[in-house]
Amino acid sequence: MTSVHAAPQRLFIGTYTNTTAKGIYAARFDPATGVLSEPTLAAEVGSPSFLAVTPDRRALYAVSEPTKALHAYALDAAAGTLTKLNDLPSGGGGPCDVAVDATGRTVAIANYGGGSTVAYRLNDDGSLAAQTSLDQHTHASEAHPNRQKKPHAHGVTFSPDNRLLVSPDLGGDRVYLYAHDAANSTLAPHAAQPWLEIAPGAGPRHAQFSPDGRQLYVINELDNTITVAAVDAAAGTLKTIQTIGTLPTDFTGQSTTAEVAVSADGRFVYGSNRGHDSIAVYARDAADGTLTLRQIVSCGGEHPRHFALSPDGGWLLCANQDTDNITVFRIDPATGELTPSGHPPVALARPVCVRFL
């Protein structure tokens, strides 16, 4: 719950660079008022789209599509500054997502263009030691005439117990499951279940586990749905139990989904729509993890590529790529529903990812 005494929170923002956007930006957010500061450039790098931070906040990682690389930065959390450590090749074209495991020693990325899931080992200072695994996806569902002619790995997410990594593949209509060896920072296709099949033409994009690890929520880009899968933690397997839409039933325009997030208390789930330009809010059933749609609210801009929930759980910050701004919403603690903060959107060219420390 938001407190008037809550300290300002630091965050970093990835962008698609152009003549205005130059790289990774830093900002401060005041959870007492909902005010986001003007972002300042923290690191100049080509299109650092998605970002991840180690659990101890010592390092930050960014995938860069034009350089086909994973970049590592030392992070000063108190000052909100970044210092370049090193970089390594992404192992495929179009790196589009990055995640750090619970030990802070493994980093994983998804290569959209290359269709692969890759892992790296980290040194004690947070620099990249070596690439430890590369799994090349080979399956394409071809259910969509343009977007599914080949595999397109689109996300990486570690399970709460750190034993599993899931990688949604938009081109294959699959969520790949990998056994994670944290001691060696390696990934291997999960013997018990190497993948979860998603409906043909769905286009799985990103996924998030519930905090208790009992469900996985997969947002599907092409058919504008969220798939809910039950997790058998002991076996490390998934089973689909629900698919629910993200758009109003009477909407007939063009739209694709982008981001999915689960609140820290596990009571609510959020998903963004690009085209309809909105955020869908769901209540999560505490017993079985299924979702009930509560609200669909305008994102306050165009093309909400990513959003993040504040660490205190009181706010949602949405990166609207095509209107060059970030909007702030207050979260109702009882219902999870969103209301605009009342502050003007914060200007930033082509924002892609918002990452709180």
Order of alpha helices (4+ residues) and beta strands (2+ residues): beta-beta-beta-beta-beta-beta-beta-beta-beta-beta-beta-beta-beta-beta-beta-beta-beta-beta-beta-beta-beta-beta-beta-beta-beta-beta-beta-beta-beta-beta-beta
